[in-house]
Amino acid sequence: MSVTAERFNQGLTYDEYRAQMTRNQDRFIATEEGVTLKDEDLAYFANLEEPLNVLAIAEDWCGDVIANLPVVGKLAEQSGKLNLRIFLRDQNLDIMDQYLKSGEFRSIPVFVFFDQEFDELGYWIERPAKMTELQAEMRGKLFATDPLLSQYDPHTSIGELPEDARGRLMEAFGQFRQEHRAYSDGEVVRELRALVEHGEMQAHAAKHVVAPTAATTTNGSNGATAPSNGRVKVAITYCADCGYEPQTLGLTEALMKTFIHDIAGIELIPWQDGAFDVTVNGDLVHSMYRDGGFPEHETIITAVRERMA
């Protein structure tokens, strides 16, 4: 199914999207105010022979949307050559499902470029490839050299790390984001420019959050092992800055009502970066980074039942 001009024009303008945000609007505006475009990049888009139509797919709970949509918004405003319309992912799955990451994940933001006749030029998903690579490198080096984190397997999920190790990881990622903010913005524009010039897509590098496998083990008291009484442990890691508490508490309530005495524990872990990960006995059964969005309660309930069996 192609996107028509009529469907495209049903999207929100950038100002309309920003005004309707119910979460993270302050963070979004702060990011927007910090975006500085290079003169040569702005000149390239401003000198396009004709305006381009840019369809964006977004949600206000997504950390990558907060980081990257303001870059495109400012590029559209200052160049005068990008006609930007934004669609909320969960209300427009007919469009979202045309642009799945790796053919299966509803990752956002998505930016789709069309010419004036709505012939598609290409699309961009989530974040710059180089940033994903740099985050993965930083995490690997951190687990190899940090006196605290080196005790743990680098594949260990956040939910399986003890509190002091989580704090160290959060501190490191916060510093990384601050140091690379301008570089990341530049990479967004560079990749979008390559898309318009040559139809080139960003390379799909590995995620910076590595999902543990059944064979993954960890050191210390928070290892991914089932409780000795046969009951399971659930850990929910959620982005506190993003306002994910309602989804976190809703899932917790659903698990408590379903299993009552059959769960060894449910741990809630405030995090950052748009995270919403759920582990059951150390197995990552849902990740917003990997799978997109929040899980259905029944998905997690089924995962718990499987491990009880």
N, C-alpha and C positions, 0 to 999 in steps of 0.2 A: 504494500500500500504506500503510495507516494504522498507527500505533503503538498496540498494544493494551496493556492493563494488565499482562498476562503478560509481554510483550516488555520493557516499561519496567522491570519489577522484576528483570530479568536484569542490569541495569546495576550498576556499582560505586557504593557510597556515596562521599561526598567523602573520608572518612578512608581507605577502601580504595584509592581512586585514588592518593592521596598516598603511601600505604605501598608501592604496587607500582611507583612511579616508579624507573627505573634511570638516568635522566639528569636533571640540573637540579633535583633535589629541594631542594637548599639554596637555589637562586635562587627556587624556588616558595614555600618557607616564608618567605624574607625578604620577598617581595612580599606575602604574606598578612599578615605582622606589620605591614606599613606601611599597610594599608588602613584608612581611617577613614570611616565612613558618616555622612552628615548626619542629624540627628535627624528632620527632616521626611520624608526618604526612608524611613528605618527605620520611622517611625510609619505611613506609608502601607501598607507591606507587612505590618507586624504587625497592622494593623486590617482586612485583607481578610476578607470574610465567611466564606470557606472556603479551606483550603490549595490551592495550585496544584502541579501536577506539572511539574518542569523537567528536560528531557532535555538533557544536554550531550554533545557529541562533541569529543574531545580526543586529543592525543598529547604525550608529555613532551619531544619534540624541538622543539615549536613555540613560538616566542617570544611570539606573541599569546596562546597558552594560558597561559603563565607569567604574562603581564601581566594577563589578564582573568578567568580562571577563579577565582582567589582572591577576587576581588570578589564573585562570585556565591556562592562558598562561605561567605564571611562574612555576606552578606545572608541566606542560608538559615539559618545558625546563629543569628543575632541576632534575626531576625524570627519564626522558628518557624512560618512559613507557606509555605515552599518545600520540597517534597519532591524533592530533587535526586538524579538518577542519571546516572552518567557512563559513556559507551561509548568504547572505543578505536576511533579512526577506521578503521584498517587491518584490524581484525578484525570490523568491522560495516558493511560497504559497503552492505548492504541498507537501513540507515538513512541512512548518509552520502549516498547517491545520491538521496535524496528532498529534500536541502537543499543543492544545489550553488549556489555563488555564480555569478551571471549565467548559470545553467543549465548550466555546464560545469566549474567549478573546485571541487575538494574542499577548500575553504578552511576552516580551523578557528581558534578554537573556534566551534561552533554551539550556541546555546541555544534550545530549543523549549519553549514554554509550553502546557500543557494544563490544562483544568479537571478536576474530579473524575470526569467521565464520559469523559475523554480526547478531548474535542473540542478541536481545536487553536485556540489563541488567536493565535498568531503565532510567528515565529522571528527570531533575531538572528545575524549572521555576523561573525566575525573581530575587528573593533575598532570603536570609535566613529567615525562618519563625520567628525565635526569634527576628530578627531586625524589622520585621513588627509589632510584638507584642510590642516591646519596644517603637517604634515610636508612636503607638496608645496610650500607657500608658503615654508617655511624653506629647502628645497633650492634653489628657484628664486632666492631672494634671495642665497643663499650663492654660487651660480655667477655671479650678476650682479655681486657686489660684492667678493668675496674676491680679493685679488691673485693667489693661486695658482690657485684653481679657475676664475676668470674666463677663463683661457686655453683652457678646454675647453667643448665643447657640453654643456648641462645634461642632454641625453639620453644621454650617454656612460655605458655600463655600468661598474660597479665594476671589472670585470676588464680594462677598457681604459684605466683611469687609472693613471698612474705612482704609485710607492709614496708619495711625499710628498703627492700630492693625495688618495690614499686615507686617509692619516693625518689630514689636515685634515678630511675628511668624517666620519671616525669620531669625531673629537673633537667636532665640531659636533653630531652626532646623540646622543652621550653626554650632552652638556650639555642638549640639548633634552629628552631623556627625563627627566632629573633635575628640570628646571624644571617639567615638565608632568605629573608622576606623579599628583599629587592631582587635578588637573583631569581627566585621563583616567579615573581611577576614578569621578569624579562623573558624567562623560558616559556611562559604561557604565550606571550606575544610572538616570540620567535617561532614556536610550533604552529601557531595559527597563521602566521605569515607564510610559512612553508606550505601549509595546507592550501592557501589561496593561490600561491605561485605555482606549485607543482603537484598539488593533490596528495602531498605526503602526510601520512598519519604518524603520530608519536609512537615510538616503540613501546611494546607492552612489557615493562620490567616487572619483577616480582614485587609483591606488596611488602611494605615495611613491617607489617605485623604478620608473623609466620605462624601458620596454623599447626598445632601439634598433631602428630599422628599417633596411631595406637602403639607404636613402638617407642615413642618419646618417653624418656624418664627424666626426672629432675632430682636434684640433691636437696636435702633438708627436709624439714617437717611438712612443707607444703607440696610434696611430690604428688604426681598424678596417679594416685592409687586409691582403690575403693576402700571405704571404711570397713573395718574388720567384721562388723555386724551385718554386712551385706547390703546395708542401705546406701543410697547414693548422696553425693555432695554436689550441689549446684552453685556456681559462681556467676554472677551477672556483673560485668564491667560496663559502666555507662558513662557518657560524657556529662559531667555535672554542669559544665559551662553552657551546654547546649539545651538544658531544660528537659532532659530525658527522664526525669523522676516519675512522671505519670506512667510511662510505658514500663519502667522498671518495677514500680509498685504494683501495677496491674498484672504483670507476669508473676511476680512473687505471690500475690493473692491467689492467682489461678493454680499455682503449684501447691500452695498450702491447703487449699480447699480440696484439691484432687487427691493428694497423698496423705494429708494429715500427719500420721506418725511414721510414714515410710521413707522420709527424707532425713538424712543425717544432719543436714544443715543447708541454708541458703545464705551465701555471702554476697553482699552488695558492695561494689568497689567503685567509688567515684573516680573518674578518669578525665580525659580530654580528647581533643582531635576528632570529635564526632564519633567516638567509639560506642558500640553496643555489641558486646561479645557475651556469649553464654557457653560455659563449659559444664559438662556433666562428668564427674569423676576424671577431670583433667582433659577430656576430649572436647575440642571446640566444635560445637554442634550448630552454632550460628555466629556469623561475624558480619557486622554492617559493612566493613571494608571489603569483605569477600563476596557476600551475598546481596548486599544492598538492603536498606530499610530495616524495619523491626520484624522479628519473627512472629508468626502466628503462635498463639498459646499452645495449640494442639501439637505443633511441631516439636516444641520443647517437652511437652507432656509425653509424647511418643518416645522421644530420646531417653527420658528418664525410665519409662517402662521397659524399654529394650535393655537397659543396663541392669535393671532389677532382675530381669529374666536370666 
